[in-house]
Each structure stands twice: as structure tokens, then as C-alpha cells.
Amino acid sequence: MKFFITLSLSIFLFSCQQKENKENPKTPVEVSEPVAVKKNKEENRQIGDTILMNVKNDKGLFEAEGSIDSLNSKVYIKFKNDELGELTAKIIPAAGKGNIRFNQIIFPDNSSDGPFGMDLKINLNQKGNHILVIGHSLMADNPYFGKFKVELENRKE
């Protein structure tokens, strides 16, 4: 019995030790940072419950696909506004119709406005990072679960 315990303990201790790679001593930041930055710059896509709008398409629109499920019942669209003007935003559900809307917009000074519908038209009077919250309406039945497309356009005044 003592032999079994000693053997198990020694296997456990040896398995917990990390091996060093002396051939290629690169730090994790050097390896992963350029790849991660490059992927985020090329497309707007959902990671967890957040979509970062970094890239405009050929028409000058921020465009991304997202999804709402039982784990992520709200999706946060983050974008930076450098110009004062009018924001026009649209949600296009994959199913055609559904109980999905812009619940809220959060301005850089942490004030907010909402709720809205599937279309949003609002004047942006502040420069900085804005957040749009997309979710289903709590006043209606059948919450929306599935994919959708969101388009943002900021027209200068």
C-alpha cells in the first residue's frame, strides 16, 4: 500500500513540472499579438457577447454578423465615433422577422438612451467610444435566438 501511494505521489509531482523550451525562447506576446491584431483589423465579428466594429466595408458601412442564444441574450456593439453626425443602424434577422431590437445606446459620458426598434437613427453629439446593446424586447413574447446582421453608418453633419 505504501508503495502504491509513493508511486502515485511521485507520478503526480513529475506531471506537474513544466518543461522549458530552450530552442526557441519567444515570449507569448511576440507570437500571439500580431496575429490577434491582424484578425481583429480584417473583420468585424462577434467574440463572446461583444462585436468590435473596426473595419468599414466598400460602401463605408460598419457591418457584422452576430448571434443571440440562451447564454448571450444581449450583444454589445462597440464602435468609436470620431465625427459628430447622425448614426443610422439596422438589425437584419436571419429568419426575416423576430423579437430583436436595439435596447440601448451608451454614450462616452456613460449617459444612455433607448429602447429603439430594429432601426435606429440618432444624432451623435459626442466623440469617443459608443456601445449599442442588442437584445429581445421584454414586452413581447418569444425571445429571438439565432443569427442576425447589423449595419452602422455615421454621416457627418
DSSP file (Angstrom, degrees, kcal/mol; ACC not computed):
  #  RESIDUE AA STRUCTURE BP1 BP2  ACC     N-H-->O    O-->H-N    N-H-->O    O-->H-N    TCO  KAPPA ALPHA  PHI   PSI    X-CA   Y-CA   Z-CA
    1    1 A M     >        0   0    0      0, 0.0     4,-2.1     0, 0.0     5,-0.2   0.000 360.0 360.0 360.0 -41.9    0.0    0.0    0.0
    2    2 A K  H  >  +     0   0    0      1,-0.2     4,-2.6     2,-0.2     5,-0.2   0.890 360.0  53.9 -63.2 -37.6    2.9    2.4    0.9
    3    3 A F  H  > S+     0   0    0      1,-0.2     4,-2.5     2,-0.2    -1,-0.2   0.909 107.9  49.5 -62.8 -42.5    4.5    1.6   -2.5
    4    4 A F  H  > S+     0   0    0      2,-0.2     4,-2.4     1,-0.2    -1,-0.2   0.908 112.6  46.8 -64.3 -43.5    1.3    2.5   -4.4
    5    5 A I  H  X S+     0   0    0     -4,-2.1     4,-2.5     2,-0.2    -2,-0.2   0.911 113.7  48.3 -65.4 -43.7    0.9    5.8   -2.5
    6    6 A T  H  X S+     0   0    0     -4,-2.6     4,-2.3     2,-0.2    -2,-0.2   0.913 112.9  48.3 -63.8 -42.8    4.6    6.7   -3.1
    7    7 A L  H  X S+     0   0    0     -4,-2.5     4,-2.1    -5,-0.2    -2,-0.2   0.913 113.0  47.5 -63.8 -44.2    4.3    5.8   -6.8
    8    8 A S  H  X S+     0   0    0     -4,-2.4     4,-2.2     2,-0.2    -2,-0.2   0.905 112.4  49.6 -64.2 -42.7    1.1    7.8   -7.2
    9    9 A L  H  X S+     0   0    0     -4,-2.5     4,-2.3     2,-0.2    -2,-0.2   0.907 111.3  48.2 -64.4 -42.8    2.6   10.8   -5.4
   10   10 A S  H  X S+     0   0    0     -4,-2.3     4,-2.3     2,-0.2    -1,-0.2   0.891 111.3  50.2 -68.1 -38.3    5.8   10.8   -7.5
   11   11 A I  H  X S+     0   0    0     -4,-2.1     4,-2.0     2,-0.2    -1,-0.2   0.911 111.2  50.3 -63.7 -41.8    3.9   10.5  -10.8
   12   12 A F  H  X S+     0   0    0     -4,-2.2     4,-1.1     2,-0.2    -2,-0.2   0.924 111.2  47.5 -61.9 -45.8    1.7   13.4   -9.7
   13   13 A L  H  X S+     0   0    0     -4,-2.3     4,-0.6     1,-0.2     3,-0.3   0.899 113.0  47.9 -65.0 -41.4    4.8   15.6   -8.8
   14   14 A F  H >< S+     0   0    0     -4,-2.3     3,-0.6     1,-0.2    -1,-0.2   0.844 109.3  53.5 -69.3 -32.9    6.6   14.8  -12.1
   15   15 A S  H 3< S+     0   0    0     -4,-2.0    -1,-0.2     1,-0.2    -2,-0.2   0.745 103.4  58.0 -74.3 -21.8    3.5   15.5  -14.2
   16   16 A C  H 3< S+     0   0    0     -4,-1.1    -1,-0.2    -3,-0.3     2,-0.2   0.644  84.5  97.9 -82.0 -15.2    3.1   19.0  -12.6
   17   17 A Q  S << S-     0   0    0     -4,-0.6     2,-0.4    -3,-0.6    -3,-0.0  -0.520  70.8-133.9 -76.5 140.5    6.5   20.2  -13.6
   18   18 A Q        -     0   0    0     -2,-0.2     2,-0.3     1,-0.0    -2,-0.1  -0.748  13.4-131.6 -95.1 141.3    6.7   22.3  -16.8
   19   19 A K        -     0   0    0     -2,-0.4     2,-0.3     1,-0.0    -1,-0.0  -0.693  18.4-131.7 -89.1 143.9    9.3   21.7  -19.4
   20   20 A E        -     0   0    0     -2,-0.3     2,-0.8     2,-0.0    -1,-0.0  -0.741   5.6-141.5 -94.6 143.1   11.3   24.6  -20.8
   21   21 A N        +     0   0    0     -2,-0.3     3,-0.1     1,-0.1    -2,-0.0  -0.874  25.4 171.2-103.5 100.5   11.8   25.1  -24.5
   22   22 A K        +     0   0    0     -2,-0.8    -1,-0.1     1,-0.2    -2,-0.0   0.614  66.7  69.7 -86.1 -13.0   15.4   26.3  -24.8
   23   23 A E  S    S+     0   0    0      1,-0.3    -1,-0.2     2,-0.0    -2,-0.0   0.908 112.2  20.9 -72.3 -42.1   15.4   26.0  -28.6
   24   24 A N        -     0   0    0     -3,-0.1     2,-2.1     2,-0.1    -1,-0.3  -0.748  68.9-172.2-131.3  83.4   13.1   28.9  -29.4
   25   25 A P        +     0   0    0      0, 0.0     2,-0.3     0, 0.0    -3,-0.1  -0.412  27.9 150.0 -81.3  68.7   12.8   31.4  -26.4
   26   26 A K        -     0   0    0     -2,-2.1    -2,-0.1     2,-0.0     0, 0.0  -0.764  44.7-124.2 -96.3 144.4   10.0   33.6  -27.7
   27   27 A T     >  -     0   0    0     -2,-0.3     4,-1.4     1,-0.1     3,-0.4  -0.549  23.1-116.6 -81.0 153.7    7.7   35.3  -25.3
   28   28 A P  H  > S+     0   0    0      0, 0.0     4,-2.6     0, 0.0     5,-0.4   0.821 114.1  59.2 -60.3 -30.3    3.9   34.7  -25.8
   29   29 A V  H  > S+     0   0    0      1,-0.2     4,-1.8     2,-0.2    -3,-0.0   0.902 103.3  51.4 -66.0 -40.2    3.4   38.4  -26.6
   30   30 A E  H  4 S+     0   0    0     -3,-0.4    -1,-0.2     1,-0.2    -4,-0.0   0.873 116.3  40.6 -63.8 -37.1    5.7   38.2  -29.6
   31   31 A V  H  < S+     0   0    0     -4,-1.4     4,-0.5     1,-0.1    -2,-0.2   0.931 124.8  29.9 -79.1 -46.9    4.0   35.2  -31.0
   32   32 A S  H  X S+     0   0    0     -4,-2.6     4,-2.3    -5,-0.1     5,-0.2   0.759 102.5  72.5 -92.1 -25.4    0.3   36.0  -30.5
   33   33 A E  H  X S+     0   0    0     -4,-1.8     4,-2.5    -5,-0.4     5,-0.3   0.932  98.3  44.8 -63.7 -50.6    0.0   39.8  -30.6
   34   34 A P  H  > S+     0   0    0      0, 0.0     4,-2.2     0, 0.0    -1,-0.2   0.887 115.0  49.9 -62.2 -36.0    0.5   40.4  -34.3
   35   35 A V  H  > S+     0   0    0     -4,-0.5     4,-2.2     2,-0.2    -2,-0.2   0.932 112.6  46.0 -66.6 -45.4   -1.9   37.6  -35.3
   36   36 A A  H  X S+     0   0    0     -4,-2.3     4,-2.1     1,-0.2    -1,-0.2   0.910 114.2  47.8 -64.9 -43.0   -4.6   38.8  -32.9
   37   37 A V  H  X S+     0   0    0     -4,-2.5     4,-1.8    -5,-0.2    -1,-0.2   0.906 111.5  51.3 -65.2 -40.7   -4.4   42.4  -34.0
   38   38 A K  H  X S+     0   0    0     -4,-2.2     4,-1.4    -5,-0.3    -2,-0.2   0.911 110.0  48.5 -63.9 -43.1   -4.4   41.4  -37.7
   39   39 A K  H  X S+     0   0    0     -4,-2.2     4,-1.2     1,-0.2     3,-0.2   0.912 112.1  48.6 -64.7 -42.2   -7.5   39.2  -37.3
   40   40 A N  H  < S+     0   0    0     -4,-2.1    -1,-0.2     1,-0.2    14,-0.2   0.830 110.9  51.3 -67.1 -31.6   -9.4   42.0  -35.4
   41   41 A K  H  < S+     0   0    0     -4,-1.8    -1,-0.2     1,-0.2    -2,-0.2   0.778 105.9  55.4 -76.2 -26.5   -8.5   44.6  -38.1
   42   42 A E  H  < S+     0   0    0     -4,-1.4     2,-0.3    -3,-0.2    -1,-0.2   0.817 116.5   9.9 -80.2 -31.1   -9.6   42.5  -41.0
   43   43 A E     <  -     0   0    0     -4,-1.2     2,-0.7     2,-0.0    -1,-0.2  -0.988  63.2-122.6-149.8 155.8  -13.2   41.8  -40.0
   44   44 A N        +     0   0    0     19,-0.4    21,-0.6    -2,-0.3     2,-0.3  -0.891  49.2 155.3 -97.0 113.7  -15.9   42.8  -37.5
   45   45 A R  B     -a   65   0A   0     -2,-0.7     7,-0.7     7,-0.3     2,-0.4  -0.959  44.8 -97.1-141.9 160.9  -17.0   39.6  -35.8
   46   46 A Q  E     -F   51   0B   0     19,-0.7     2,-0.5    -2,-0.3     5,-0.2  -0.593  29.8-176.5 -81.5 130.5  -18.6   38.5  -32.5
   47   47 A I  E >   -F   50   0B   0      3,-3.0     3,-1.6    -2,-0.4     2,-0.5  -0.959  68.9 -43.1-125.0 110.6  -16.4   37.3  -29.7
   48   48 A G  T 3  S-     0   0    0     -2,-0.5    24,-0.1     1,-0.2    -2,-0.0  -0.596 124.3 -25.4  69.6-119.2  -18.4   36.2  -26.8
   49   49 A D  T 3  S+     0   0    0     -2,-0.5    27,-2.9    26,-0.1     2,-0.4   0.163 123.2  84.0-110.0  17.4  -21.2   38.8  -26.3
   50   50 A T  E <   -Fg  47  76B   0     -3,-1.6    -3,-3.0    25,-0.2     2,-0.5  -0.959  52.2-165.1-128.3 138.7  -19.3   41.7  -28.0
   51   51 A I  E     -Fg  46  77B   0     25,-2.9    27,-2.7    -2,-0.4     2,-0.6  -0.985  13.4-154.4-118.1 118.8  -18.8   42.8  -31.5
   52   52 A L  E     - g   0  78B   0     -7,-0.7     2,-1.0    -2,-0.5    -7,-0.3  -0.842   8.4-147.4 -92.7 120.7  -16.0   45.4  -32.1
   53   53 A M        +     0   0    0     25,-3.0    27,-0.5    -2,-0.6    -9,-0.1  -0.776  43.4 139.6 -91.0 102.5  -16.6   47.5  -35.2
   54   54 A N        +     0   0    0     -2,-1.0     2,-0.4   -14,-0.2    -1,-0.2   0.678  53.8  55.6-112.1 -27.9  -13.1   48.2  -36.5
   55   55 A V        -     0   0    0      8,-0.1     8,-0.6   -15,-0.1     2,-0.3  -0.914  62.4-148.8-122.3 134.7  -13.5   47.9  -40.3
   56   56 A K  B     -B   62   0A   0     -2,-0.4     6,-0.2     6,-0.2     2,-0.0  -0.726  21.4-130.3 -93.9 149.3  -15.8   49.6  -42.8
   57   57 A N    >   -     0   0    0      4,-2.9     3,-1.6    -2,-0.3    -1,-0.1  -0.121  41.3 -78.8 -84.9-170.2  -16.8   47.8  -46.0
   58   58 A D  T 3  S+     0   0    0      1,-0.3    -1,-0.1     2,-0.1    -2,-0.0   0.783 130.9  53.6 -62.5 -28.7  -16.7   49.2  -49.6
   59   59 A K  T 3  S-     0   0    0      2,-0.1    -1,-0.3     1,-0.0     3,-0.1   0.458 120.4-106.3 -86.6  -1.2  -19.9   51.2  -49.0
   60   60 A G  S <  S+     0   0    0     -3,-1.6    94,-0.4     1,-0.3     2,-0.3   0.674  78.5 130.0  84.6  18.1  -18.5   52.9  -45.9
   61   61 A L        -     0   0    0     92,-0.1    -4,-2.9    90,-0.0     2,-0.5  -0.794  61.3-127.3-104.7 145.7  -20.6   50.9  -43.5
   62   62 A F  E     +BC  56 152A   0     90,-2.7    90,-2.8    -2,-0.3     2,-0.4  -0.822  40.8 178.6 -82.3 128.8  -19.7   49.0  -40.4
   63   63 A E  E     + C   0 151A   0     -8,-0.6   -19,-0.4    -2,-0.5     2,-0.3  -0.999   9.1 156.9-139.5 136.6  -21.1   45.6  -41.0
   64   64 A A  E     - C   0 150A   0     86,-2.1    86,-2.7    -2,-0.4     2,-0.4  -0.989  31.8-129.6-154.2 158.3  -21.0   42.4  -38.8
   65   65 A E  E     +aC  45 149A   0    -21,-0.6   -19,-0.7    -2,-0.3     2,-0.3  -0.904  33.8 164.6-109.6 142.8  -22.8   39.2  -38.2
   66   66 A G  E     - C   0 148A   0     82,-2.5    82,-2.5    -2,-0.4     2,-0.3  -0.853  21.7-140.4-143.7 178.4  -23.8   38.1  -34.7
   67   67 A S  E     - C   0 147A   0     -2,-0.3     2,-0.5    80,-0.3    80,-0.2  -0.998   2.7-149.5-148.5 148.7  -25.9   35.7  -32.8
   68   68 A I  E     + C   0 146A   0     78,-2.6    78,-2.1    -2,-0.3     2,-0.2  -0.969  27.6 161.4-116.1 130.5  -28.1   35.7  -29.7
   69   69 A D        -     0   0    0      3,-1.3    75,-0.0    -2,-0.5    -2,-0.0  -0.723  56.4 -82.2-135.2-172.3  -28.5   32.5  -27.8
   70   70 A S  S    S+     0   0    0     -2,-0.2     3,-0.3     1,-0.2    75,-0.0   0.781 128.1  46.0 -69.3 -25.0  -29.6   31.4  -24.3
   71   71 A L  S    S+     0   0    0      1,-0.3     2,-0.7     2,-0.1    -1,-0.2   0.889 120.5  37.1 -81.4 -41.6  -26.2   32.2  -22.9
   72   72 A N        +     0   0    0      1,-0.1    -3,-1.3   -24,-0.1    -1,-0.3  -0.781  64.7 162.7-111.6  85.0  -25.7   35.6  -24.6
   73   73 A S        +     0   0    0     -2,-0.7    63,-0.5    -3,-0.3     2,-0.4   0.588  69.5  44.8 -81.7  -8.7  -29.1   37.1  -24.5
   74   74 A K  E     - H   0 135B   0     61,-0.1     2,-0.4    -3,-0.1    61,-0.2  -0.989  69.4-157.5-132.2 144.4  -27.6   40.6  -25.2
   75   75 A V  E     - H   0 134B   0     59,-2.6    59,-3.1    -2,-0.4     2,-0.6  -0.977  10.3-146.4-121.8 135.8  -24.9   41.5  -27.7
   76   76 A Y  E     -gH  50 133B   0    -27,-2.9   -25,-2.9    -2,-0.4     2,-0.6  -0.901   5.8-159.8-107.5 120.5  -22.8   44.7  -27.3
   77   77 A I  E     -gH  51 132B   0     55,-3.3    55,-2.8    -2,-0.6     2,-0.5  -0.888  12.0-166.8 -99.3 116.0  -21.7   46.5  -30.4
   78   78 A K  E     +gH  52 131B   0    -27,-2.7   -25,-3.0    -2,-0.6     2,-0.3  -0.900  16.0 158.4-108.6 130.8  -18.7   48.8  -29.6
   79   79 A F  E     - H   0 130B   0     51,-2.1    51,-3.1    -2,-0.5     2,-0.5  -0.985  35.0-124.3-147.2 156.2  -17.6   51.4  -32.1
   80   80 A K  E     - H   0 129B   0    -27,-0.5     2,-0.6    -2,-0.3    49,-0.2  -0.881  17.1-155.1-106.0 131.9  -15.6   54.6  -32.0
   81   81 A N  E     + H   0 128B   0     47,-3.0    47,-2.5    -2,-0.5     3,-0.1  -0.925  21.0 166.8-109.1 114.8  -17.1   57.9  -33.3
   82   82 A D        +     0   0    0     -2,-0.6     2,-0.4    45,-0.2    -1,-0.1   0.609  65.6  53.3 -98.5 -16.0  -14.5   60.5  -34.4
   83   83 A E  S    S-     0   0    0     43,-0.1     2,-0.3    45,-0.1    43,-0.1  -0.944  81.3-122.3-123.6 140.3  -17.0   62.8  -36.2
   84   84 A L        +     0   0    0     -2,-0.4    73,-1.6    41,-0.1     2,-0.3  -0.594  63.7  96.4 -75.4 141.9  -20.2   64.4  -35.0
   85   85 A G  E    S-ED 124 156A   0     39,-1.4    39,-3.7    71,-0.3     2,-0.5  -0.976  72.5 -42.7 169.6-159.5  -23.2   63.4  -37.1
   86   86 A E  E     -ED 123 155A   0     69,-2.2    69,-2.7    -2,-0.3     2,-0.5  -0.875  41.9-147.9-107.0 129.2  -26.1   61.1  -37.4
   87   87 A L  E     -ED 122 154A   0     35,-3.4    35,-2.2    -2,-0.5     2,-0.5  -0.832  11.8-171.7 -95.1 127.8  -25.9   57.4  -36.7
   88   88 A T  E     +ED 121 153A   0     65,-3.0    65,-2.4    -2,-0.5     2,-0.3  -0.988  11.7 175.7-117.5 124.1  -28.1   55.1  -38.7
   89   89 A A  E     -ED 120 152A   0     31,-2.8    31,-2.6    -2,-0.5     2,-0.3  -0.946   9.1-171.3-131.8 150.5  -28.2   51.5  -37.6
   90   90 A K  E     -ED 119 151A   0     61,-2.1    61,-2.3    -2,-0.3     2,-0.5  -1.000  12.9-152.4-144.7 138.1  -30.2   48.5  -38.7
   91   91 A I  E     - D   0 150A   0     27,-2.2    59,-0.2    -2,-0.3     9,-0.1  -0.950  10.8-170.3-108.4 129.5  -30.6   44.9  -37.5
   92   92 A I  E     - D   0 149A   0     57,-3.2    57,-2.0    -2,-0.5     5,-0.1  -0.913  14.1-147.7-120.9 102.2  -31.5   42.2  -40.1
   93   93 A P  E >   - D   0 148A   0      0, 0.0     3,-1.3     0, 0.0    55,-0.3  -0.389  15.4-130.5 -68.4 146.4  -32.5   38.9  -38.5
   94   94 A A  T 3  S+     0   0    0     53,-2.3    54,-0.1     1,-0.3     4,-0.0   0.817 108.7  54.9 -64.9 -30.9  -31.6   35.8  -40.5
   95   95 A A  T 3  S-     0   0    0     52,-0.4     2,-0.7     2,-0.1    -1,-0.3   0.489 113.8-117.4 -82.2  -2.5  -35.2   34.5  -40.1
   96   96 A G  S <  S+     0   0    0     -3,-1.3     2,-0.3     2,-0.0    -1,-0.1  -0.389  88.9  29.3  97.8 -55.9  -36.6   37.7  -41.6
   97   97 A K        +     0   0    0     -2,-0.7     2,-0.3    -5,-0.1    -2,-0.1  -0.932  69.1 140.2-133.3 158.4  -38.6   38.8  -38.5
   98   98 A G        -     0   0    0     -2,-0.3     2,-1.8     2,-0.2    44,-0.1  -0.946  60.0 -81.8 176.9 167.0  -38.1   38.3  -34.9
   99   99 A N  S    S+     0   0    0     43,-0.4    45,-1.2    -2,-0.3     2,-0.3  -0.590  80.3 122.2 -84.7  76.6  -38.3   39.8  -31.4
  100  100 A I        +     0   0    0     -2,-1.8     2,-0.3    36,-0.2    36,-0.2  -0.994  28.1 150.0-140.5 142.8  -34.9   41.6  -31.6
  101  101 A R  E     -I  135   0B   0     34,-2.8    34,-2.2    -2,-0.3     2,-0.8  -0.968  53.7 -82.8-160.0 170.5  -34.1   45.3  -31.2
  102  102 A F  E     -I  134   0B   0     15,-2.3    14,-2.9    -2,-0.3    32,-0.2  -0.803  41.7-175.6 -81.0 110.7  -31.7   48.0  -30.2
  103  103 A N  E     -     0   0B   0     30,-2.6     2,-0.3    -2,-0.8    -1,-0.2   0.860  58.6 -12.9 -77.4 -35.7  -32.3   48.1  -26.4
  104  104 A Q  E     -I  133   0B   0     29,-1.3    29,-3.0    10,-0.2     2,-0.4  -0.995  47.3-142.1-163.3 152.9  -30.0   50.9  -25.6
  105  105 A I  E     -IJ 132 113B   0      8,-2.4     8,-1.7    -2,-0.3     2,-0.5  -0.997  18.9-156.3-120.6 133.0  -27.1   53.2  -26.7
  106  106 A I  E     -IJ 131 112B   0     25,-3.2    25,-2.0    -2,-0.4     6,-0.2  -0.946  11.7-149.4-112.2 122.0  -24.5   54.1  -24.2
  107  107 A F    >   -     0   0    0      4,-2.8     3,-2.1    -2,-0.5    23,-0.1  -0.343  31.3 -98.5 -85.9 167.1  -22.6   57.4  -24.9
  108  108 A P  T 3  S+     0   0    0      0, 0.0    21,-0.1     0, 0.0    -1,-0.1   0.779 123.8  56.4 -58.8 -27.9  -18.9   58.1  -24.0
  109  109 A D  T 3  S-     0   0    0      2,-0.1     3,-0.1    19,-0.0    19,-0.0   0.280 120.6-109.4 -86.9  13.1  -20.1   60.1  -20.9
  110  110 A N  S <  S+     0   0    0     -3,-2.1     2,-0.2     1,-0.3    -1,-0.0   0.531  78.1 131.0  69.6  10.8  -22.0   57.0  -19.7
  111  111 A S        -     0   0    0     -5,-0.0    -4,-2.8     1,-0.0     2,-0.3  -0.505  40.3-160.6 -79.9 163.9  -25.4   58.5  -20.4
  112  112 A S  E     -J  106   0B   0     -6,-0.2     2,-0.3    -2,-0.2    -6,-0.2  -0.926  17.1-163.1-144.7 166.4  -27.8   56.3  -22.3
  113  113 A D  E     +J  105   0B   0     -8,-1.7    -8,-2.4    -2,-0.3     3,-0.1  -0.974  31.5  12.1-147.0 154.6  -30.9   56.4  -24.4
  114  114 A G        -     0   0    0     -2,-0.3   -10,-0.2     1,-0.3     2,-0.1  -0.787  32.7-138.0 144.0 176.2  -33.4   53.7  -25.6
  115  115 A P        +     0   0    0      0, 0.0    -1,-0.3     0, 0.0   -12,-0.2   0.536  52.0 166.6 -82.8 164.9  -35.2   51.5  -26.2
  116  116 A F        -     0   0    0    -14,-2.9     4,-0.1     1,-0.2     2,-0.1  -0.586  29.9-110.9-126.0-172.6  -35.4   51.6  -30.0
  117  117 A G        -     0   0    0      2,-0.9   -15,-2.3    -2,-0.2    -1,-0.2  -0.027  56.4 -65.7-102.2-149.9  -36.7   49.2  -32.7
  118  118 A M  S    S+     0   0    0    -17,-0.2   -27,-2.2    -2,-0.1     2,-0.4   0.662 123.9  54.7 -78.0 -16.2  -34.8   47.2  -35.3
  119  119 A D  E    S-E   90   0A   0    -29,-0.2    -2,-0.9   -17,-0.1     2,-0.4  -0.922  70.8-168.3-116.3 145.5  -33.9   50.5  -37.0
  120  120 A L  E     +E   89   0A   0    -31,-2.6   -31,-2.8    -2,-0.4     2,-0.4  -0.998  12.9 174.1-137.4 132.5  -32.1   53.3  -35.2
  121  121 A K  E     +E   88   0A   0     -2,-0.4     2,-0.3   -33,-0.2   -33,-0.2  -0.941  21.5 150.6-138.7 115.4  -31.5   56.9  -36.2
  122  122 A I  E     -E   87   0A   0    -35,-2.2   -35,-3.4    -2,-0.4     2,-0.4  -0.997  44.6-113.9-148.2 145.5  -29.9   59.2  -33.6
  123  123 A N  E     -E   86   0A   0     -2,-0.3     2,-0.7   -37,-0.2   -37,-0.3  -0.664  24.6-145.9 -79.8 132.0  -27.6   62.3  -33.6
  124  124 A L  E     +E   85   0A   0    -39,-3.7   -39,-1.4    -2,-0.4    -1,-0.0  -0.887  24.3 170.3-100.3 110.1  -24.2   61.6  -32.1
  125  125 A N        +     0   0    0     -2,-0.7     2,-0.4   -41,-0.2    -1,-0.1   0.327  58.4  65.9-101.0   5.1  -23.1   64.8  -30.2
  126  126 A Q  S    S-     0   0    0    -43,-0.1     2,-0.3     2,-0.1   -43,-0.1  -0.970  70.8-137.2-130.4 143.8  -20.1   63.3  -28.5
  127  127 A K        +     0   0    0     -2,-0.4     2,-0.3   -45,-0.1   -45,-0.2  -0.754  62.7  55.9 -93.5 146.4  -16.8   61.9  -29.8
  128  128 A G  E    S-H   81   0B   0    -47,-2.5   -47,-3.0    -2,-0.3     2,-0.4  -0.881  91.6 -16.4 133.8-164.2  -15.5   58.7  -28.4
  129  129 A N  E     -H   80   0B   0     -2,-0.3     2,-0.3   -49,-0.2   -49,-0.2  -0.652  56.0-172.0 -84.7 126.7  -16.5   55.1  -27.8
  130  130 A H  E     -H   79   0B   0    -51,-3.1   -51,-2.1    -2,-0.4     2,-0.4  -0.823   8.8-152.3-114.0 154.9  -20.2   54.2  -28.0
  131  131 A I  E     -HI  78 106B   0    -25,-2.0   -25,-3.2    -2,-0.3     2,-0.5  -0.995   2.0-161.7-131.0 127.6  -21.9   51.0  -27.2
  132  132 A L  E     -HI  77 105B   0    -55,-2.8   -55,-3.3    -2,-0.4     2,-0.6  -0.921  12.1-149.7-103.8 132.8  -25.1   49.7  -28.8
  133  133 A V  E     -HI  76 104B   0    -29,-3.0   -30,-2.6    -2,-0.5   -29,-1.3  -0.913  12.2-168.0-106.2 121.3  -27.0   46.9  -26.8
  134  134 A I  E     +HI  75 102B   0    -59,-3.1   -59,-2.6    -2,-0.6     2,-0.3  -0.909  27.3 122.3-110.0 134.8  -29.0   44.5  -28.9
  135  135 A G  E     -HI  74 101B   0    -34,-2.2   -34,-2.8    -2,-0.4     2,-0.2  -0.919  58.2 -68.9-165.9-170.9  -31.4   42.1  -27.3
  136  136 A H        -     0   0    0    -63,-0.5     2,-0.4    -2,-0.3   -36,-0.2  -0.621  51.7-100.4 -94.9 158.8  -35.1   41.0  -27.4
  137  137 A S    >   -     0   0    0     -2,-0.2     3,-0.9     1,-0.1    -1,-0.1  -0.624  20.2-153.6 -77.5 128.4  -37.9   43.1  -26.2
  138  138 A L  T 3  S+     0   0    0     -2,-0.4    -1,-0.1     1,-0.2    -2,-0.0   0.639  93.1  63.8 -75.9 -13.2  -39.1   42.1  -22.7
  139  139 A M  T 3  S+     0   0    0      2,-0.1     2,-0.3    -3,-0.0    -1,-0.2   0.556  98.9  63.6 -85.8  -8.5  -42.6   43.4  -23.5
  140  140 A A  S <  S-     0   0    0     -3,-0.9     2,-0.1     1,-0.1    -4,-0.0  -0.768  83.0-112.7-116.2 160.5  -43.1   40.8  -26.3
  141  141 A D  S    S+     0   0    0     -2,-0.3    -4,-0.1     1,-0.1    -1,-0.1  -0.308  83.2  36.7 -81.6 170.4  -43.4   37.1  -26.3
  142  142 A N  S    S-     0   0    0      1,-0.1   -43,-0.4    -2,-0.1    -1,-0.1   0.965  78.2-133.4  54.5  81.1  -40.9   34.6  -27.9
  143  143 A P        -     0   0    0      0, 0.0     2,-0.4     0, 0.0   -43,-0.1  -0.297  26.8-106.5 -60.1 147.7  -37.4   36.0  -27.4
  144  144 A Y        +     0   0    0    -45,-1.2     2,-0.4   -71,-0.1    -8,-0.1  -0.632  38.5 177.7 -81.9 129.0  -35.2   35.9  -30.5
  145  145 A F        +     0   0    0     -2,-0.4     2,-0.3    -3,-0.1   -76,-0.2  -0.994  42.0  53.9-128.5 124.5  -32.5   33.2  -30.6
  146  146 A G  E    S-C   68   0A   0    -78,-2.1   -78,-2.6    -2,-0.4     2,-0.2  -0.956  84.0 -34.8 149.8-166.5  -30.4   33.0  -33.8
  147  147 A K  E     +C   67   0A   0     -2,-0.3   -53,-2.3   -80,-0.2   -52,-0.4  -0.520  48.6 171.1 -90.8 155.2  -28.2   34.9  -36.2
  148  148 A F  E     -CD  66  93A   0    -82,-2.5   -82,-2.5   -55,-0.3     2,-0.4  -0.957  25.6-129.7-151.9 167.4  -28.6   38.4  -37.3
  149  149 A K  E     -CD  65  92A   0    -57,-2.0   -57,-3.2    -2,-0.3     2,-0.4  -0.967  18.8-160.6-122.5 140.5  -26.7   41.1  -39.3
  150  150 A V  E     -CD  64  91A   0    -86,-2.7   -86,-2.1    -2,-0.4     2,-0.4  -0.977   3.9-168.8-126.0 137.9  -26.1   44.6  -38.1
  151  151 A E  E     -CD  63  90A   0    -61,-2.3   -61,-2.1    -2,-0.4     2,-0.4  -0.984   2.1-171.3-125.8 134.8  -25.1   47.6  -40.1
  152  152 A L  E     +CD  62  89A   0    -90,-2.8   -90,-2.7    -2,-0.4     2,-0.4  -0.982   4.1 179.9-125.8 137.0  -23.9   51.0  -38.8
  153  153 A E  E     - D   0  88A   0    -65,-2.4   -65,-3.0    -2,-0.4     2,-0.6  -0.995  10.3-162.2-136.6 131.6  -23.5   54.2  -40.8
  154  154 A N  E     - D   0  87A   0     -2,-0.4     2,-0.5   -94,-0.4   -67,-0.2  -0.947   9.0-163.5-115.8 112.8  -22.3   57.5  -39.4
  155  155 A R  E     - D   0  86A   0    -69,-2.7   -69,-2.2    -2,-0.6     2,-0.1  -0.822  20.6-124.0 -97.4 130.6  -23.0   60.5  -41.6
  156  156 A K  E       D   0  85A   0     -2,-0.5   -71,-0.3   -71,-0.2    -1,-0.0  -0.387 360.0 360.0 -70.1 148.5  -21.1   63.7  -40.9
  157  157 A E              0   0    0    -73,-1.6    -1,-0.1    -2,-0.1   -72,-0.1   0.468 360.0 360.0 -76.9 360.0  -23.1   66.9  -40.2
